Amino acid sequence: MKSPIDTSIERTYEAIEKCLPHTTLIDSLEVVRQVEQYRQFWKPEEIKVALLAESHVHTAQQDYETKCNKSILSQIIPNYPLHFVRFVYCLGYGENELLDASINSNKGTWQYWKIFSSCVAENEHDLGFPRILKKGIPSLFQRLRNKVNVLQKMKESGIWLLDASIVGLYRSGVKSSSLKNRIIKICWQNHLVNIISNSKPQRIIIIGKRVEQILRSRLVELGFSPSQITTIPQPQARLSSEERLENFRRYQRICSMSTIISEKREKPKLGTIAGSDEVSFPPKKRPTEKMVKWKPTKLGYRKTGRNTWVKGDRIVHVVRSSEFGRHIRITHMER
């Protein structure tokens, strides 16, 4: 019996095929299913931060038939999918040494590995890039161990990569922007909206302008507040090295703050700093300014103004937007 995900994938794939000219080259349904299998493998039980990218890279059928070396992978992560796809969750993407046959143009997307490493880094000034790059770790086995360690930390921290399109748009036969936009809208209507609605992420980081232009308004309509949605340019965008580094640091700050928020939610008697978060206090006590604002101090922030708190180069503005009963809702803007 097919799972709901399989049914959703097939329905969406059929809708995409109907909107394309017959000669347009896209991934096979087998490739799309394999990409989703990798994605589901790393799905956290609770989604705290969803990374919403555009798509994986188109994978030719002959490349899909290539497999990762099971004897190597089983020592690191047993029962992992083996078929090659040009998707960052596939450990053979960018690692020809792991494959049973060499694949041309298999550079991988090391930029996304930098994003992943940033998301789980404990310090924004040490994002851990060398441990997952060939230049830093020449040993394939050790590098794979490090990559799996990053993925496991992401899963434990509630960080999950989603794509706006189920078929690879990069290097595919889909060349026009209007057609790519159409595919993303089809995927949203038939598949992605249900994935996001059911997983209920606390924060969404949109990666890239195209996805933002098409899906930001739809995410707001779905109930996400603007403070829950952040857009960061594609890591391959034409940016200075300083701008790229700052973007990676933004991933670290957002993901680390979301982890703090989630941990504090398990103890509702404590307040939290959170983008559009609800803070609970003891029964029969109306919240006061003092009750709201002592928590930033506990998190290491220093008060510099009536509603401004500073920690290193982070500046947080706390804003009370509404009160009801024994709860108070606060938002923050972080700079």
N, C-alpha and C positions, 0 to 999 in steps of 0.2 A: 504493500500500500504506500502510495506517495505521501511524503510529508507536505505540510502547508507551504513550506519554503520551496520545495520542488515544483509544486503546482503553480506557485506565484512566478517562479523563474520561467517556466514553460509558457505561461500565459503572456508574460511580458515579452519574451523572445519572439513569439508569434506576432505580437502587435508591432514590434520593430521591423520584422521581415515584411509586413504588409505595407509599411510606409517607405521602403527602400526600392530603388530600381533593381531589377533582377540581377544585374551584373555587379552590384556593389559587394565588395569583399568584407565580411565581418567574421568574428569568431564563430566556430561551430557551437552547437548547444552543449556538446561534451566539454569544451573549454570553459564555457560559462558556468556549467555545473561544478567543474573542478575549482574554479576561482571561488565559488560560493562555499565549497567544502573547506577550503583553506580558511575562509573568513569565519565560518561557523566554529572551526576548531579553536579559534582564539577569542571567541565571544565571551566576555565576562558575565558573571551571574547578574551583576548590577552595573549598568552603564552610567558612568559618571561624566566622561567626556567622549563625545563622538567626533572623530576626525572625518570630515566629509569632503572627499576628493572628487575628481571628475571621473576617472576610470583607470583600469589597468591598461597595459599596452597590448595591442592586438597580437594574438599568438597563432601562428600558422599550424595547421593540423599535423604536419610532419614533425614540428617541434614538440607538439603536445604528446606525440607517441614516445618521445624520449622520457626516460625516468631518472629519478635521483637514485643514487647508490644506497640500497636498503641496508647493507651491512654497516655502512658508515652512520647513516641516520639513526638506526636502531640503538646505537650506543649513546646517542645524545637525546633523542626524543622518539620513543617507540610508537608504533601505530600512526605515524605521520603520513599524510598523502604523498604519493610519489610522482605523479604525472607533472611534467614541466609546463608551467604557464608563466607568462611575463607579468607576474604579480608579486609585490614585495613580500607577501606572506609565504611564497614558494621559496624555500631555501636554496634551490638550484638556480634561481634567477640571479645572474651575476656571478655564479660560482660553477664554471665549467668543470672544475676538478671533481665536483660532486655528481656529475651526470654520467650515464653509461655511454654517451656519445657527445662529442663536442658540438656546440650550437654556435652558429655565426651571430655576430653582433649581440653577444650576451653580456653586456656591461652591467645590467641591473639598474636599479634606481637607488644608488647610494645616498642621494639627497633625502629620500624617505627614511632610510635607516638613520640618518642624522636627526630627522624629526622624531622618530621613535626613541632614540637615545635621549633626546632633549626632554621628551615627555616624562621619562622616569628618572631623570637626573635629580639628585638631591640639592645640587648647588648650581645656580645659573651661570656661575663663572667656571664650572668644570662640567661640561655637558657629555663627556665620556666618548667623544668621537673616535679616538684611536682604537678602541677595543673592538669596533665592528667594521673597520676598514682594512683593506689589504696592506696599505702602507704601514699601518700601525701594528697589525698582527699578521705576519706572513703565513703562519700555520693555518691551514684550512680547518683542521679539527678544532683548534682553540677558538678560531674566529666564529665557527658555527656554534660552538658552546656559548660564546658571548652573545651572539644574535638571539639564540633561543632564550637565554637569560633575560634579555631585554623584552622579548615577547611575553615571557612568563610574568615579568614585573608589570607590563602593561595590562595583562589580563587580571592580575591580582588588584591592580589599582583602578580597574574599571574603565580602561581606555581602549577604544575599538575603532578600527578603520572601516568606513563605509565609502561606497562609490556612488556617484549620481547616475552612472550608466552601468548596466550589467554587462554590456559588450565593450571591448576595448576600442576606444576612439582614436588613440594615438597609433600612427602607422597603419591604419586600416584603410578600407576603400571609401570611408566617409570623409570627404574632403571639405564640403561646404559648411560654414558656420551655422546656417539656418537648419541644415539637416542634423547636425550635432545637437543643436538646441531642441529640435523636435524629439530626438531620441531620449534626451534627458527628461523632457516633460512626460513622455510615455512611461519611462521607468519610474518616475515619481508617482504618477497616477495609478499604475498597476502593481507597484512593488514597494518602493522606498517609503512611501507615506505610512504604510502599515508597519514596516520594520521600525521606523522611528517612533510611531505612536505606541507600539508595544514595548519597546525598550526604554522609553522615557528617559533619555539622557539629561543630566543636570546642565551640561554646557555643550555647545556645538561649535567646533572650529571649522569654518569653511575654508578650504584650501583652493584659492584661485578665483579670479574675477568672473569667469563664465558661470560657475556654479552659484556664486553670490547673486549675480544678476537674475538668474532663473529661479532660484530656490529660497532666497532670504524671505521674500514676501510670503511665500507658501509656508515657511516655518513659523512665521509670525501668526498667520491665519490658523495654524495648527495649535497655537497657544503658547509658543515660546516668546518670552519678552526680549526686546532688543539687547538687554544686558546679558542675556544668556547666549547670544550669538556673536562670535568674533570671526572676522575674515582676515586671513593672512595670505599674502601672495604665494603663488607657486614657488617652490624652492629653485626651479630652473629659470625664474623670471630674471630680467636684466636689472640686477641690483648691485650695489657696491658690496664689498666683503663685509663692511660694517653693518649695512642694512640686513644682510643675510644673517649675520650673527645675532643681531637684535631680534630678528624674527624667531630664530631658534630659542632664544631666551624667553620670548613671549610664550612659546609652547610650555617651557618649564614652569613659568610663573602660573599660568592658567591651570595646568594639571596638578601642580603641587598644592595650589589653593583649593582646588576642587576636592582633593584628597583630605585636606584638613577639615573642610566643611562637612564632608560625609562622615568622618570620624566623630565630629562633634555632634552630629545629628543623632548618633546612637545614645547620647546623654542629653535629653531634651531640657533638663533643668539648666543647662548652660547656654549662653548666647553665642552667636557666631557672626563673623563677618561673611557676608555672602551676597552675590548678585541676585537680587530678588529672592531672598531667603526668609523663612519664617522662624522666629526665635521664640521658644517657650520658656515660661517662668513658673515658679511655684504657684499652686492654686490660690485663689482669693487675693492675689496681689496684682494690682495694675502695674504694668511696666513703667519704669521711670528712666530719665536720662542716665542716671548713674548705673542702673542695671544694664542698660544697652551698651554703655561705653567702657565698662571695665574690661570687657573681653578683649578688645584690641591690645590692651596692655599685656594681657596674659599671652598673646601671640607674638609679643616682642615689638609692638608698635609704640611710638612715642607721640603724645598729643602735641601738636604745634598750633592748633587753632580750635575754634568751637566744634567744627565737624571734620577736622583734618588730622590724619595720623600718618606718621612717617616711620619706615623701617628700611634703612639703607637707601637705595635709590627708588624704593617704592613709595608712592604717595596714594593714600586711600581717603576718599571723601565719603563719609557715612551720612545717609539721608533718610530720615524717617518719612514714610509716605502715607501710612495709615495705622490706626490702632483699632483693636476690637477684642473685647473680653480680656483674657489674661495673656493674649498674644500681641506681638508687635512685628510688623513687616518692615525690614530695612533693605536698602539697596546700597551698592557701593560702586564708585567709579575708580579704577586703578590706573595710575599713570606712571 
